[in-house]
């Protein structure tokens, strides 16, 4: 197993959220939940250096502020709820996609020749996850990665993500709203309550 450094937030403040501090160890998944509009996605964007914020984010001994934004984002990779695609075919986005990963997500290698325009929202969501991990990040930020999937596909993606997280030793911040999913995948569960991020006392 390869191991990434710990991902650490030190008094990060963005929008209404104030002084968020937490540490995600290598191979751990921490889930974030909270009401719609509470700032879950903005917090992930701050960690990815996509929005200005106060406080600092660390990956091991490296601070976000010490690296050019594009270098940081390649290491601490955000997979947003709605993915962006810039080339015509799937394969142009992930030429190194592993057949085992394609199979685990319900695809064959033929999908690499598909036009992006023919993909459903659920297919885009699964392939955006594969695109992210094919770029060998050191940490993952996942914004509701199964939101467009049915129950069977969600379970399939969950199992694959958990297995890859353990195998690669990534620290993962995962925005989720389903208590059952959080219980299945998370080592720790954080909820946004007003201006604070608090650790949930239970899974519900």
N, C-alpha and C positions, 0 to 999 in steps of 0.2 A: 504494500500500500504506500502510495506517495502521500505526503502530509503537507498541507498548507499552513501558513501562520494563523494565529488567532486574529479574528476581526473584532476591533474594539471601538466603541463609541464613547467619547469622553465629553460630557456636558454639551451634547449637540442640541442646538435650538434652531427651529425652523417653523415659521408661521406661529400657530398657537402652542405648539409643543415646546416645552422648555426643559433644558438641562437633562437630556436623555443620555444615560450612561449604561452600557451593558457590554458584555464580552461573549463572543461566540467562539468556542474552541474548535479546533480542526475536527471535522467529521460530525459536528453537531448541527441539528436543525432547530432554530428558534422560530416559533410562529408569532406573528403580530396580528392582532384583531382589534376591532373597535367600530364605532358607528360610521356610517357613510359620511364622508367629508371631514373625518376627524384628523386626517393627516397621515394615514398609513403610506400612501403612495409617495407623498412629498418627502417623508422620512427616507424611504428607499432612494429617491432621487438625490437627496442630500448625501447619503452614504456613497452613491455612485458619482458624486461631484458633478451633478447635472443642475443643481440649484444652490445658490449661495446660502450659507448658514453660519451660525456661530458654533464654537466648540471645535473639536478635532476628531478625526477618524483615523484609526491606525490599522495597518495590516502587518502584524508582527512588530518589528522595530521601525517600520516605514510610515511616515505620516502622509495623509492625502495631500496636504499643502506642499510637500516636498517634491511631488512628481507633476509633470505635465498632465492635464486632464485626460488626454487620450491614452496615456500610459496607465494611469490609475484605472480607467474604465475597462481596459483590457484585462486587468488583474481582478478587479472587483466588478463583476459583470452583472448588469441589470437585465432581467428578462421582463419587459413590461406586459401589462394585460393585453394590449393591442400591439402586435409586432409590426415592424416596418420591413419592407422588402424592396430592394433597389435594382435587382437584376431580373431578367425574364424567367429563367428556369431555377428550379430548386437547387440543382447541383452546383450552380455558380456561387451559391451562398455557403456551401459546405462540401467542398471537394474531398475532404478527408473523413466523411461520415462512415462510421464502422457498421458493417452489415449486422452485427449483433445488436447494436443500438437501434437500428432501423427496425429489425424484427421485434425487439422488445416493445416498440411503440406502435406496432401494427402495420408496418410498411415493408415492402420489398425494395431492392435496389433500383427498381424501375421508377420509383418516385423521384429520383434525382433528375430524370429527364422531363418531368412534368413542368408545365408552365405554372408559375405562381398564380396566375389569374384563375386557374381552375380549382384552387384549393378552397375547401370550406374553412370556416372560422376555427373549428376544432382541429383540422389538419394543420393549419397555420400555427396554432398554439403548440401542438406537439413538436412540429418541426423547428419552431423558434427555440424550444428548449434544447433540441439536438444541435442546432446551429451554435448556441451559446457554449455548450460543453465541448464541441469540436474545436473551439478556439483556446482550449486549455487554460481556463481562468484559475485564479487562486481562491476565489470566494464567489458565491452566487447570491443574488438578490432576486427573489421570485415574487412577482405581483399577481396573486391569484392564478397560479399556473394551470389550474384545471377548471377555470370558470366556464369555459365554452364546451366542456366535455360531459358526456353522459356518465352514469355511475360506473359502468364497467370500464370505460376508458380512463376515468379518473383513478380508479384503483390500479389500473395497469401503469399509468404514469407515476403515481405515488410510489409503487414498488420499485420502479426503475430509478426514480430520483433518489430514494432512500439508499438503494444498493450502490449507486454511483457516488453518492455523498460519502458513504462509509469507505468505499474503495479508494477514492481520490483524496479523502481527508479534507474536503472543503468545509469551511464554516458557511452556513446558509441562514439567511433571513428570509422567511416565507410568509407573505401576507395571505391569510386564510380567514374565511368566515364560518366554515362548517365545523362545529365542535367535534364531530366524529372524526373528521380528517385530522384536526389538530391532535386529537388523542392518539391517532395512529402514527403520525410522523414526527411529532415534536418532542425534544428533550425538555424544552421550557416553552412557556406560553406567556406572552406579554400582551396586555390590553391598554389601549389608549383611553384614558378617563380624563376628560377635560384637557388640561394642559400638561398632563403627566402620563408617562408610560409606567405601568405598574405590573408586577408579576401576578398572574392569575392564581388565586388560591385553589381553584379547581378547574376542570376541563370545561365546565358549563358556564 
